[in-house]
């Protein structure tokens, strides 16, 4: 797959969650950006240098170090809603093309520039900030129904990312559980929960979290 854009957040007020700031306003940047593992959730750190999250309790940390969204999925939502979405519009760090990122398997690994290795950990779960940011009536229901969430990644090996670079899938587990399935289980499709929660590649605590939801 090809990296079309590398996006880093700019702080802005967050009236949708009552927090001091949100970094969902991701803007494309030029040149290589260093990617490292941010460590445990709690201080707002993410994988890309210069970026962070505002909701430190629910976002960021090791298993949400990098968020990826597909240009093909933007085209889908653009046609559905009659509006145009550019790189970073959903708050992703990497906008990519040429690969169905929602069909990526939990535990799948991608290799990139400078020795970078990323691993799929789950999928984006929509929140109040996302709803307010997109400002589309019924947006959370629409996003849930379409099940095109984009995956979260952890950083297995540090490296860098840059627009125009390639990411190569170098490992796919054999369990068949995709990022889209993770999302659908998390959003209420109970018949999927046990299949998703039983795989060994989930981030620590996610199996219990899914069963709890």
C-alpha positions as CSV (number, residue, x, y, z in Angstrom):
1,X,0.0,0.0,0.0
2,X,1.1,3.6,-0.6
3,X,1.2,6.3,2.1
4,X,-0.6,9.3,0.5
5,X,-0.3,11.6,3.5
6,X,1.3,11.8,6.9
7,X,-0.9,13.8,9.3
8,X,-0.1,15.4,12.6
9,X,-2.7,17.0,15.0
10,X,-3.0,20.7,15.9
11,X,-4.6,21.5,19.3
12,X,-8.0,23.0,19.3
13,X,-10.8,23.5,21.8
14,X,-13.0,20.4,22.4
15,X,-16.6,21.5,23.2
16,X,-17.9,18.0,22.4
17,X,-16.3,16.3,25.4
18,X,-15.7,19.2,27.8
19,X,-11.9,18.7,27.6
20,X,-9.3,21.5,27.2
21,X,-8.1,20.3,23.8
22,X,-8.5,17.8,21.0
23,X,-5.9,16.8,18.4
24,X,-8.4,15.4,16.0
25,X,-7.6,18.2,13.6
26,X,-4.8,16.4,11.7
27,X,-3.0,18.2,9.0
28,X,-0.6,16.8,6.3
29,X,3.1,17.4,6.9
30,X,6.0,17.2,4.5
31,X,9.1,15.1,4.9
32,X,9.9,12.1,7.1
33,X,8.3,11.8,10.5
34,X,9.8,9.6,13.2
35,X,7.6,6.8,14.6
36,X,8.3,5.2,18.0
37,X,6.3,3.3,20.6
38,X,4.8,5.9,23.0
39,X,4.5,3.6,26.0
40,X,1.4,3.1,28.2
41,X,-1.7,5.2,27.8
42,X,-2.1,8.2,30.1
43,X,0.0,11.1,29.1
44,X,-1.3,11.8,25.6
45,X,1.6,10.4,23.7
46,X,1.2,8.7,20.3
47,X,3.6,7.1,17.8
48,X,4.3,10.0,15.5
49,X,6.7,12.7,16.6
50,X,4.9,16.0,17.1
51,X,1.5,14.5,17.6
52,X,-0.6,13.6,20.7
53,X,-4.1,13.1,21.9
54,X,-6.3,15.3,24.2
55,X,-8.4,12.6,25.8
56,X,-5.6,10.8,27.6
57,X,-7.9,8.4,29.4
58,X,-9.4,6.9,26.2
59,X,-6.8,7.5,23.4
60,X,-3.1,7.1,22.7
61,X,-0.6,4.8,24.2
62,X,1.1,1.6,23.0
63,X,-1.9,0.0,21.3
64,X,-3.3,3.2,19.7
65,X,0.1,4.5,18.6
66,X,-0.8,5.1,14.9
67,X,-4.3,5.4,13.3
68,X,-4.6,4.6,9.6
69,X,-7.4,5.3,7.2
70,X,-7.9,4.3,3.6
71,X,-8.4,6.8,0.7
72,X,-10.9,4.3,-0.8
73,X,-13.0,4.6,2.4
74,X,-13.0,8.4,2.1
75,X,-14.3,8.0,-1.4
76,X,-17.1,5.7,-0.1
77,X,-18.2,8.2,2.5
78,X,-17.8,11.1,0.2
79,X,-20.2,9.5,-2.3
80,X,-22.6,8.5,0.5
81,X,-22.8,11.9,2.1
82,X,-22.1,14.2,-0.9
83,X,-19.1,15.9,0.6
84,X,-15.4,15.7,0.1
85,X,-13.0,14.3,2.8
86,X,-9.3,15.1,2.5
87,X,-6.3,13.5,4.2
88,X,-6.6,13.7,8.0
89,X,-10.3,14.4,8.0
90,X,-11.1,11.5,10.3
91,X,-8.1,12.3,12.5
92,X,-5.8,9.6,11.1
93,X,-2.0,9.7,11.2
94,X,-1.6,7.9,7.9
95,X,-3.8,8.2,4.8
96,X,-3.1,5.2,2.6
97,X,-4.2,3.8,-0.8
98,X,-4.1,0.4,-2.5
99,X,-5.1,-1.8,0.4
100,X,-8.3,-2.6,2.2
101,X,-7.2,-1.5,5.7
102,X,-10.5,-2.7,7.3
103,X,-9.8,-6.2,6.1
104,X,-6.4,-6.2,7.8
105,X,-6.2,-8.9,10.5
106,X,-5.7,-8.2,14.1
107,X,-2.0,-9.0,14.7
108,X,-1.1,-8.3,11.1
109,X,2.3,-6.6,10.6
110,X,3.3,-3.9,8.1
111,X,6.9,-2.9,7.3
112,X,7.8,0.6,6.3
113,X,10.8,3.0,5.9
114,X,13.8,2.9,8.2
115,X,13.0,-0.5,9.7
116,X,9.5,0.5,10.8
117,X,7.2,-2.4,11.7
118,X,3.6,-1.7,12.7
119,X,1.0,-4.2,14.0
120,X,-2.8,-4.0,13.8
121,X,-4.3,-4.0,17.3
122,X,-7.9,-3.0,16.8
123,X,-10.1,-0.4,15.2
124,X,-11.3,3.1,15.8
125,X,-14.4,3.3,18.1
126,X,-16.3,6.5,17.4
127,X,-16.8,9.0,20.2
128,X,-18.4,12.4,20.9
129,X,-15.4,14.3,19.6
130,X,-15.5,12.4,16.3
131,X,-19.3,13.0,16.0
132,X,-18.9,16.8,16.6
133,X,-15.9,17.1,14.4
134,X,-17.6,15.5,11.4
135,X,-20.8,17.5,12.1
136,X,-23.1,15.2,10.1
137,X,-26.6,14.4,11.3
138,X,-26.7,10.8,12.4
139,X,-23.0,10.4,11.9
140,X,-22.3,7.8,14.5
141,X,-25.1,5.5,13.2
142,X,-23.8,6.0,9.7
143,X,-20.2,5.2,10.6
144,X,-21.3,2.2,12.6
145,X,-23.5,0.8,9.8
146,X,-20.8,1.2,7.1
147,X,-18.2,-0.6,9.3
148,X,-15.2,1.2,7.7
149,X,-13.4,2.2,10.9
150,X,-9.7,2.1,10.0
151,X,-7.2,0.2,12.2
152,X,-5.1,1.2,15.2
153,X,-1.5,0.1,15.2
154,X,1.2,-0.5,17.7
155,X,4.9,0.2,16.9
156,X,6.9,-3.0,17.0
157,X,10.0,-1.5,15.5
158,X,10.7,2.2,15.2
159,X,11.3,3.9,11.9
160,X,9.7,6.8,10.0
161,X,6.9,7.5,7.6
162,X,6.7,9.8,4.7
163,X,4.2,10.6,1.9
164,X,4.9,8.5,-1.1
165,X,6.5,5.7,0.8
166,X,5.2,2.1,0.7
167,X,4.0,-0.1,3.5
168,X,4.3,-3.9,2.9
169,X,2.2,-6.5,4.7
170,X,4.9,-8.9,6.1
171,X,2.8,-11.1,8.4
172,X,-0.9,-12.2,8.5
173,X,-2.2,-14.4,11.3
174,X,-4.4,-17.4,10.5
175,X,-7.4,-16.6,12.7
176,X,-9.3,-14.5,10.1
177,X,-10.5,-11.8,12.5
178,X,-10.3,-8.4,10.8
179,X,-10.3,-4.8,12.0
180,X,-13.8,-4.5,10.7
181,X,-14.9,-7.6,12.7
182,X,-13.4,-6.1,15.8
183,X,-15.3,-2.9,15.2
184,X,-18.6,-4.7,14.6
185,X,-18.2,-6.8,17.8
186,X,-17.4,-3.6,19.8
187,X,-20.4,-1.8,18.3
188,X,-22.9,-4.4,19.3
189,X,-22.9,-7.5,17.0
190,X,-22.9,-9.9,19.9
191,X,-22.6,-13.0,17.8
192,X,-19.0,-11.9,16.8
193,X,-17.8,-11.1,20.3
194,X,-16.6,-14.5,21.3
195,X,-14.8,-15.2,18.0
196,X,-13.0,-11.8,18.2
197,X,-12.3,-12.0,22.0
198,X,-10.8,-15.5,21.7
199,X,-7.9,-14.7,19.4
200,X,-4.4,-14.4,20.9
201,X,-3.4,-11.3,19.0
202,X,-5.7,-8.8,20.9
203,X,-4.1,-6.1,23.0
204,X,-4.1,-6.8,26.7
205,X,-7.5,-6.3,28.3
206,X,-9.4,-6.0,25.0
207,X,-11.0,-9.4,25.3
208,X,-12.6,-8.5,28.6
209,X,-13.5,-5.1,27.3
210,X,-15.3,-6.6,24.3
211,X,-17.2,-9.0,26.5
212,X,-18.1,-6.2,28.8
213,X,-19.5,-4.1,26.0
